Amino acid sequence: MGIVLKQSFINTIILFVGFAIGGINVMFLFTHFLHEDYFGLITFLLSTANILLPLLVFGMQHTIIKYYSAYKTKTEQDTFLTTALFTPLLVIIPVSLLGILAYEQISNWLSAENPLIKNYTYLIFLLAIFMGYFEVFYSWTKIQFKSVFGNFVKEVFARICTSFLLIAVYLKWLTNEEFIYAIVIVYGLRMLIMKLYAFYVYKPKLLFKLPKNIKEIISFSAYIIVAGSAAGVLLEIDKFMIPQMEKIAEVAYYSVGIYIASVVAIPTRAMQQITIPITAKDMNENNIDEVGKLYKQTSINLLVAGGLLFLLINLNIADLYELINKPQFTKGIWIVLIISVAKLMELALGTGNAILVNSKYYKIFFYMSLAMAVTVIFLNKWLINLIGINGAALATLIVVLIYSSIKIVYIKYKLNIQPFSINTLKLLLITTVIFVVFYFWNFNIHPILSIVLKSVIVSILYVFFIRKAQISEDIDSLVSKYFK
């Protein structure tokens, strides 16, 4: 776990910095400097681009990680990377031509409920290309076990630029409309920076010939395109569907709640940067014992970190919304609790998704992802009509709970490894008890003071009980290192 803990620790710090900047943007700058409709619009554009992303790059960001370590010579590696670099163009070019021909029909469909979307529809395609190639170049550096810089560019760079652009809107240097175009430029610049760094880390000789296992690569990529799109649907379809059924401003209210809850997922996003390529390498070498060991370690370690974040967020949520000082945004309070529970379940899965994707059973990941996407679409349609934006959050929770459980059972059945132990139950008990005790405890002081005071008390109690129960050796050694 040495390289995993080291890079995960650095990546976690970067993610916290990025989320802190993003939190300021989402909860204060977006809500006070940008019109709600344009806040909803940029959220819709980015979410829709994320759904298209796997298709446009032909799943190459995952293919690179799965197959690179299987090649042993530099010639084979360079041939493979050249193929991965240019294959997306075989999709991007024809799709762009089709988009031009059918642009009017597509834009009319997307803007049927909210006409504001119509003039910005083409930006979805540009954003998807920029995001897609960024992920390809990011995977390029991950396979060299260099994840930190890419993580910084992904999590911090774009958010800092967004902060400056929102301030520019406030100072009337930019209009709401110009802000939308400026964000697209930021994502293009982010892709270019990642490309330069990827070639700095490893610059292959461009070899325009097909790898020997090209049929296997195409088969895997085709499955991953659908699986990746389905995963994107699970993450983003709510923000895509809400404007089709509600006013576009509702997306803004929903996005604030989603963003706050997503802080719980910071640990897994940090650890995945390094555990995914390691899992791929171990799977390629059929080292199931190491895969199982990492599976267990990541699950409990992620749950420990995520459990604390879950408590700090949900026990302070009323004070946090009071600081935002926008009553209409309080619609998202229940969304925070619902989605943060879903994030905890994702943390419990540990490296489960990486195991499935990089094993010979990767096709089942495709079928599960497809089933998840279909299920969440139907649940969104029903629950948004029934209870509004809270229904979108509930749909996500239901799907995550069901399909994460299925994945855990499937991996146990096929590989005889599973992520849980008695420590998992201890941890859930500790988290639940602290949540119940403090949920209705209000200090009736200024929100900032209340947040600080409650956070300190909860953190001390949580760490004390985690250490006392000896939940995780890795966490114990990390705490002992810095706090004697």
C-alpha positions as CSV (number, residue, x, y, z in Angstrom):
1,M,0.0,0.0,0.0
2,G,3.1,2.3,0.1
3,I,2.7,4.0,-3.3
4,V,-1.1,3.8,-3.0
5,L,-1.1,5.6,0.4
6,K,1.5,8.2,-0.7
7,Q,-0.1,9.2,-3.9
8,S,-3.6,8.8,-2.4
9,F,-2.7,11.1,0.4
10,I,-1.4,13.8,-2.0
11,N,-4.3,13.3,-4.3
12,T,-6.7,13.6,-1.3
13,I,-5.1,17.0,-0.4
14,I,-5.5,18.2,-4.0
15,L,-9.1,17.0,-4.1
16,F,-9.9,18.8,-0.8
17,V,-8.3,22.0,-2.2
18,G,-10.3,21.6,-5.4
19,F,-13.5,20.8,-3.6
20,A,-13.0,23.8,-1.3
21,I,-12.6,26.1,-4.3
22,G,-15.5,24.4,-6.0
23,G,-17.5,24.8,-2.9
24,I,-16.9,28.5,-2.8
25,N,-17.9,28.6,-6.5
26,V,-21.1,26.5,-6.2
27,M,-22.4,27.7,-2.9
28,F,-21.5,31.4,-3.0
29,L,-20.1,32.7,-6.4
30,F,-22.5,30.8,-8.7
31,T,-25.5,31.5,-6.4
32,H,-24.8,35.2,-6.0
33,F,-23.0,36.3,-9.2
34,L,-24.6,34.3,-12.0
35,H,-28.3,34.2,-12.9
36,E,-29.9,30.9,-11.8
37,D,-30.9,30.0,-15.4
38,Y,-27.3,30.3,-16.6
39,F,-26.1,28.3,-13.5
40,G,-28.6,25.6,-14.5
41,L,-27.5,25.9,-18.2
42,I,-23.8,25.4,-17.6
43,T,-24.6,22.4,-15.3
44,F,-26.8,20.9,-18.1
45,L,-24.1,21.4,-20.8
46,L,-21.3,19.8,-18.7
47,S,-23.5,16.9,-17.6
48,T,-24.6,16.1,-21.1
49,A,-21.0,16.3,-22.4
50,N,-20.0,13.8,-19.7
51,I,-22.7,11.4,-21.0
52,L,-21.3,11.7,-24.5
53,L,-17.6,11.5,-23.5
54,P,-17.1,7.7,-23.6
55,L,-18.6,7.4,-27.1
56,L,-16.4,10.2,-28.6
57,V,-13.1,8.8,-27.3
58,F,-14.2,5.2,-27.9
59,G,-13.5,4.2,-24.3
60,M,-9.8,4.7,-24.8
61,Q,-9.2,6.1,-21.3
62,H,-10.1,2.7,-19.9
63,T,-8.5,0.7,-22.6
64,I,-5.1,2.3,-22.1
65,I,-5.1,1.4,-18.4
66,K,-6.3,-2.2,-19.0
67,Y,-3.9,-3.2,-21.8
68,Y,-0.7,-1.1,-21.5
69,S,0.9,-3.2,-18.8
70,A,0.3,-6.3,-20.9
71,Y,2.8,-5.1,-23.5
72,K,6.4,-5.8,-22.6
73,T,8.5,-4.1,-25.3
74,K,8.7,-0.3,-26.1
75,T,7.7,-0.9,-29.7
76,E,4.5,-2.7,-28.6
77,Q,3.7,0.0,-26.1
78,D,4.3,2.8,-28.6
79,T,2.1,1.0,-31.2
80,F,-0.7,0.6,-28.7
81,L,-0.5,4.3,-27.5
82,T,-0.5,5.6,-31.1
83,T,-3.6,3.5,-31.8
84,A,-5.3,4.8,-28.6
85,L,-4.4,8.4,-29.5
86,F,-5.9,8.4,-33.0
87,T,-8.8,5.9,-32.7
88,P,-11.2,8.5,-31.2
89,L,-11.0,10.5,-34.4
90,L,-12.8,7.7,-36.2
91,V,-15.8,8.4,-34.0
92,I,-15.5,12.2,-33.6
93,I,-15.3,13.0,-37.3
94,P,-18.5,11.1,-38.5
95,V,-20.4,12.1,-35.3
96,S,-19.6,15.8,-35.9
97,L,-20.8,15.6,-39.5
98,L,-24.0,13.9,-38.4
99,G,-24.5,16.5,-35.7
100,I,-24.1,19.3,-38.2
101,L,-26.8,17.8,-40.5
102,A,-29.2,17.1,-37.6
103,Y,-28.4,20.2,-35.5
104,E,-31.8,21.9,-35.8
105,Q,-33.7,18.8,-34.7
106,I,-31.3,18.0,-31.8
107,S,-31.3,21.6,-30.5
108,N,-35.1,21.8,-30.8
109,W,-35.5,18.6,-28.8
110,L,-33.2,19.6,-26.0
111,S,-34.7,23.0,-25.7
112,A,-38.4,22.0,-25.8
113,E,-39.0,22.9,-22.1
114,N,-36.2,25.5,-21.7
115,P,-35.6,27.6,-24.9
116,L,-32.4,29.0,-23.4
117,I,-30.6,25.8,-24.2
118,K,-31.1,26.0,-28.0
119,N,-28.3,28.5,-28.9
120,Y,-25.7,26.6,-26.8
121,T,-26.4,23.1,-27.9
122,Y,-23.3,22.8,-30.1
123,L,-21.1,23.5,-27.1
124,I,-22.0,20.1,-25.7
125,F,-20.0,18.4,-28.5
126,L,-17.0,20.6,-28.0
127,L,-17.0,20.1,-24.2
128,A,-17.3,16.3,-24.7
129,I,-14.2,16.3,-27.0
130,F,-12.2,18.4,-24.6
131,M,-13.2,16.3,-21.6
132,G,-12.7,13.0,-23.5
133,Y,-9.2,13.7,-24.7
134,F,-8.3,15.1,-21.3
135,E,-9.2,11.7,-19.8
136,V,-7.2,9.9,-22.5
137,F,-4.0,11.9,-21.7
138,Y,-4.7,11.5,-17.9
139,S,-4.8,7.7,-18.3
140,W,-1.5,8.1,-20.3
141,T,0.1,9.4,-17.1
142,K,-1.7,7.0,-14.7
143,I,-0.1,4.0,-16.4
144,Q,3.3,5.6,-15.6
145,F,2.1,5.9,-11.9
146,K,2.1,9.7,-12.2
147,S,-1.4,10.7,-11.1
148,V,-0.7,13.8,-9.0
149,F,-0.3,16.5,-11.6
150,G,-3.2,15.3,-13.7
151,N,-5.4,15.3,-10.6
152,F,-4.3,18.9,-9.9
153,V,-5.2,20.0,-13.4
154,K,-8.5,18.1,-13.3
155,E,-9.7,19.2,-9.8
156,V,-8.1,22.6,-9.1
157,F,-7.2,24.3,-12.4
158,A,-10.7,24.4,-13.9
159,R,-12.2,25.5,-10.6
160,I,-9.7,28.4,-10.1
161,C,-10.4,29.6,-13.6
162,T,-14.2,29.4,-12.9
163,S,-13.7,31.5,-9.8
164,F,-12.0,34.2,-11.8
165,L,-14.6,34.1,-14.5
166,L,-17.5,34.4,-11.9
167,I,-15.7,37.4,-10.3
168,A,-15.5,38.8,-13.9
169,V,-19.2,38.4,-14.2
170,Y,-19.8,40.2,-10.9
171,L,-17.5,43.1,-12.0
172,K,-19.4,43.2,-15.3
173,W,-16.3,42.4,-17.3
174,L,-18.2,39.4,-18.7
175,T,-21.9,38.9,-19.4
176,N,-23.8,35.7,-18.4
177,E,-23.7,34.6,-22.0
178,E,-19.9,35.2,-22.4
179,F,-19.3,33.3,-19.2
180,I,-20.7,30.1,-20.8
181,Y,-18.2,30.4,-23.8
182,A,-15.3,31.2,-21.4
183,I,-15.9,28.0,-19.5
184,V,-15.7,26.0,-22.7
185,I,-12.3,27.6,-23.4
186,V,-11.1,26.7,-20.0
187,Y,-11.9,23.0,-20.6
188,G,-10.1,23.2,-24.0
189,L,-7.0,24.7,-22.2
190,R,-7.2,22.0,-19.5
191,M,-7.0,19.3,-22.2
192,L,-4.0,21.0,-23.9
193,I,-2.1,21.2,-20.6
194,M,-2.8,17.5,-19.9
195,K,-1.5,16.6,-23.4
196,L,1.8,18.5,-22.9
197,Y,2.3,16.8,-19.5
198,A,1.5,13.3,-20.9
199,F,4.1,13.7,-23.6
200,Y,6.5,15.0,-21.0
201,V,6.0,11.9,-18.8
202,Y,6.3,9.5,-21.7
203,K,6.7,10.5,-25.4
204,P,6.2,7.5,-27.6
205,K,7.4,7.1,-31.1
206,L,4.3,7.3,-33.3
207,L,3.9,3.9,-35.0
208,F,1.0,3.7,-37.3
209,K,0.3,0.0,-37.3
210,L,-2.3,-2.0,-35.4
211,P,-1.4,-3.9,-32.2
212,K,-1.5,-7.7,-32.5
213,N,-4.5,-8.0,-30.2
214,I,-6.5,-5.2,-32.0
215,K,-9.6,-7.4,-32.1
216,E,-9.5,-7.9,-28.4
217,I,-8.9,-4.1,-27.9
218,I,-11.9,-3.2,-30.1
219,S,-14.1,-5.7,-28.4
220,F,-13.2,-4.4,-24.9
221,S,-13.5,-0.7,-26.0
222,A,-16.9,-1.3,-27.6
223,Y,-18.2,-2.8,-24.3
224,I,-16.6,0.0,-22.3
225,I,-18.2,2.7,-24.5
226,V,-21.6,1.5,-23.5
227,A,-20.6,0.8,-19.9
228,G,-18.9,4.2,-19.7
229,S,-21.9,5.9,-21.2
230,A,-24.2,4.0,-18.9
231,A,-22.0,5.1,-15.9
232,G,-22.2,8.6,-17.2
233,V,-26.0,8.3,-17.4
234,L,-26.1,7.2,-13.8
235,L,-24.0,10.2,-12.7
236,E,-25.4,12.9,-15.0
237,I,-28.8,11.9,-16.3
238,D,-30.6,13.6,-13.4
239,K,-29.1,17.0,-14.4
240,F,-30.0,16.2,-18.0
241,M,-33.6,15.1,-17.3
242,I,-34.6,17.8,-14.8
243,P,-34.6,20.6,-17.5
244,Q,-36.9,18.3,-19.6
245,M,-39.4,18.2,-16.8
246,E,-38.8,21.2,-14.5
247,K,-37.6,24.8,-14.9
248,I,-33.9,25.0,-15.6
249,A,-33.3,26.9,-12.4
250,E,-34.2,23.6,-10.5
251,V,-30.9,22.2,-11.9
252,A,-29.1,24.9,-10.0
253,Y,-30.8,24.0,-6.7
254,Y,-30.1,20.3,-7.3
255,S,-26.5,20.9,-8.3
256,V,-25.6,22.6,-5.0
257,G,-27.0,19.7,-3.0
258,I,-25.2,17.2,-5.2
259,Y,-21.9,19.1,-5.0
260,I,-22.0,19.2,-1.2
261,A,-22.8,15.5,-1.0
262,S,-20.1,14.6,-3.4
263,V,-17.4,15.7,-0.9
264,V,-18.0,12.2,0.7
265,A,-16.6,10.6,-2.4
266,I,-13.3,12.6,-2.2
267,P,-11.3,9.6,-0.7
268,T,-12.3,7.2,-3.4
269,R,-11.6,9.7,-6.2
270,A,-8.1,10.2,-4.7
271,M,-7.3,6.5,-4.2
272,Q,-8.7,5.4,-7.6
273,Q,-6.0,7.5,-9.4
274,I,-3.4,5.0,-8.3
275,T,-5.4,1.8,-7.4
276,I,-6.9,1.4,-10.8
277,P,-3.6,0.9,-12.7
278,I,-2.3,-1.3,-9.9
279,T,-5.4,-3.5,-10.0
280,A,-5.1,-3.7,-13.8
281,K,-1.5,-4.8,-13.5
282,D,-2.3,-7.5,-10.9
283,M,-5.2,-8.8,-12.9
284,N,-3.0,-9.0,-16.0
285,E,-0.5,-11.1,-13.9
286,N,-3.4,-13.1,-12.4
287,N,-2.3,-12.1,-8.9
288,I,-5.7,-12.6,-7.3
289,D,-4.3,-12.6,-3.7
290,E,-2.9,-9.1,-4.1
291,V,-6.2,-8.0,-5.8
292,G,-8.2,-9.3,-2.9
293,K,-5.9,-7.7,-0.3
294,L,-6.2,-4.3,-2.0
295,Y,-9.9,-4.8,-2.4
296,K,-10.4,-5.2,1.4
297,Q,-7.9,-2.5,2.4
298,T,-9.4,0.1,0.1
299,S,-13.0,-0.7,1.2
300,I,-12.4,-0.2,4.9
301,N,-10.0,2.8,4.5
302,L,-12.4,4.6,2.2
303,L,-15.3,3.9,4.5
304,V,-13.3,5.4,7.5
305,A,-12.5,8.6,5.6
306,G,-15.9,8.8,3.9
307,G,-17.7,8.2,7.2
308,L,-16.1,11.2,8.8
309,L,-17.0,13.4,5.8
310,F,-20.5,12.1,5.8
311,L,-20.9,13.1,9.5
312,L,-19.3,16.5,9.1
313,I,-21.5,17.4,6.1
314,N,-24.9,16.1,7.2
315,L,-24.6,17.3,10.8
316,N,-23.7,20.8,9.7
317,I,-26.0,21.0,6.7
318,A,-28.6,23.4,8.1
319,D,-25.9,25.9,9.2
320,L,-24.2,25.5,5.7
321,Y,-27.4,26.5,3.9
322,E,-27.9,29.4,6.3
323,L,-24.5,30.7,5.2
324,I,-25.5,30.4,1.5
325,N,-28.3,32.7,2.4
326,K,-30.5,31.8,-0.6
327,P,-33.8,30.3,0.7
328,Q,-34.7,28.8,-2.7
329,F,-31.6,26.6,-2.6
330,T,-32.7,24.9,0.6
331,K,-34.6,22.5,-1.6
332,G,-31.4,20.6,-1.8
333,I,-31.0,19.7,1.9
334,W,-32.6,16.3,1.6
335,I,-30.6,15.7,-1.6
336,V,-27.4,16.0,0.4
337,L,-28.4,13.3,2.8
338,I,-29.7,10.9,0.1
339,I,-26.7,11.3,-2.2
340,S,-24.1,11.1,0.6
341,V,-25.6,7.7,1.7
342,A,-25.2,6.6,-2.0
343,K,-21.6,7.8,-1.9
344,L,-20.9,5.7,1.2
345,M,-22.1,2.6,-0.6
346,E,-19.7,3.4,-3.5
347,L,-16.9,3.7,-1.0
348,A,-17.7,0.3,0.5
349,L,-17.2,-1.2,-3.0
350,G,-13.5,-0.3,-2.8
351,T,-11.7,-1.4,-6.0
352,G,-14.7,-3.5,-7.1
353,N,-15.3,-1.6,-10.3
354,A,-11.6,-1.7,-11.2
355,I,-11.6,-5.5,-10.6
356,L,-14.6,-6.1,-12.9
357,V,-13.4,-3.8,-15.7
358,N,-9.8,-5.3,-15.7
359,S,-10.9,-9.0,-15.4
360,K,-11.9,-11.5,-18.0
361,Y,-15.5,-10.8,-16.7
362,Y,-15.5,-7.2,-18.0
363,K,-18.5,-7.9,-20.1
364,I,-20.7,-8.3,-17.0
365,F,-19.7,-4.7,-16.0
366,F,-21.1,-3.7,-19.4
367,Y,-24.4,-5.4,-18.7
368,M,-24.7,-4.1,-15.1
369,S,-23.9,-0.6,-16.2
370,L,-26.5,-0.8,-19.0
371,A,-29.1,-2.1,-16.5
372,M,-28.2,0.7,-14.1
373,A,-28.7,3.3,-16.7
374,V,-32.0,2.0,-17.9
375,T,-33.2,1.6,-14.3
376,V,-32.2,5.1,-13.2
377,I,-33.9,6.6,-16.3
378,F,-37.2,5.0,-15.5
379,L,-36.9,5.8,-11.7
380,N,-36.0,9.4,-12.6
381,K,-39.0,9.8,-14.8
382,W,-41.3,8.4,-12.1
383,L,-39.8,10.0,-9.0
384,I,-39.1,13.5,-10.5
385,N,-42.8,13.7,-11.5
386,L,-43.8,12.4,-8.0
387,I,-41.6,14.5,-5.7
388,G,-39.5,16.8,-7.8
389,I,-35.7,17.1,-7.6
390,N,-35.6,15.0,-4.4
391,G,-36.9,12.1,-6.6
392,A,-33.8,12.3,-8.8
393,A,-31.6,11.9,-5.8
394,L,-33.7,9.0,-4.5
395,A,-33.5,7.3,-7.9
396,T,-29.7,7.4,-7.7
397,L,-29.6,6.0,-4.2
398,I,-31.9,3.1,-5.1
399,V,-29.8,2.1,-8.1
400,V,-26.4,2.5,-6.3
401,L,-27.6,0.3,-3.4
402,I,-29.0,-2.5,-5.6
403,Y,-26.2,-2.7,-8.2
404,S,-23.3,-2.2,-5.8
405,S,-24.6,-5.2,-3.9
406,I,-24.9,-7.2,-7.0
407,K,-21.3,-6.4,-8.0
408,I,-20.0,-7.5,-4.6
409,V,-21.8,-10.8,-4.8
410,Y,-20.7,-11.4,-8.3
411,I,-17.0,-10.8,-7.5
412,K,-17.3,-13.1,-4.5
413,Y,-18.8,-15.8,-6.7
414,K,-16.3,-15.5,-9.5
415,L,-13.0,-14.7,-7.7
416,N,-13.8,-15.7,-4.1
417,I,-12.8,-12.3,-2.7
418,Q,-15.0,-9.7,-0.9
419,P,-14.3,-6.4,0.8
420,F,-16.1,-6.7,4.1
421,S,-15.1,-7.8,7.7
422,I,-16.3,-7.4,11.2
423,N,-14.6,-4.0,11.2
424,T,-17.1,-2.9,8.5
425,L,-20.0,-3.5,10.9
426,K,-18.1,-1.8,13.8
427,L,-17.5,1.3,11.6
428,L,-21.2,1.5,10.4
429,L,-22.3,1.3,14.1
430,I,-20.0,4.1,15.2
431,T,-21.0,6.3,12.3
432,T,-24.7,5.7,12.9
433,V,-24.6,6.3,16.6
434,I,-22.7,9.6,16.2
435,F,-25.1,10.7,13.5
436,V,-28.2,10.0,15.6
437,V,-26.8,11.7,18.7
438,F,-25.7,14.9,17.0
439,Y,-28.3,15.3,14.2
440,F,-30.8,17.3,16.4
441,W,-28.1,19.0,18.4
442,N,-28.0,22.8,17.6
443,F,-25.8,25.3,19.3
444,N,-27.9,28.4,18.4
445,I,-24.8,30.5,17.6
446,H,-23.4,32.0,14.4
447,P,-23.4,29.3,11.7
448,I,-19.6,29.4,11.2
449,L,-18.9,29.0,14.9
450,S,-21.5,26.2,15.1
451,I,-19.9,24.4,12.2
452,V,-16.4,24.7,13.6
453,L,-17.5,23.6,17.1
454,K,-19.6,20.7,16.1
455,S,-17.0,19.5,13.6
456,V,-14.2,19.5,16.2
457,I,-16.4,17.5,18.7
458,V,-17.6,15.0,16.1
459,S,-14.1,14.5,14.6
460,I,-12.5,13.9,18.0
461,L,-15.1,11.4,19.0
462,Y,-15.0,9.7,15.6
463,V,-11.3,9.3,15.5
464,F,-11.2,8.1,19.2
465,F,-13.8,5.4,18.6
466,I,-12.1,4.3,15.3
467,R,-8.8,3.9,17.0
468,K,-10.3,2.2,20.1
469,A,-12.1,-0.3,17.9
470,Q,-8.9,-0.9,15.8
471,I,-10.9,-0.5,12.5
472,S,-8.0,0.0,10.1
473,E,-4.3,-0.7,10.5
474,D,-3.5,1.8,7.7
475,I,-5.5,4.6,9.3
476,D,-4.0,3.8,12.8
477,S,-0.4,4.0,11.5
478,L,-1.2,7.2,9.5
479,V,-2.8,8.8,12.6
480,S,0.0,7.6,14.9
481,K,2.6,9.1,12.5
482,Y,1.3,12.6,12.9
483,F,-0.3,12.5,16.3
484,K,1.8,10.6,18.8
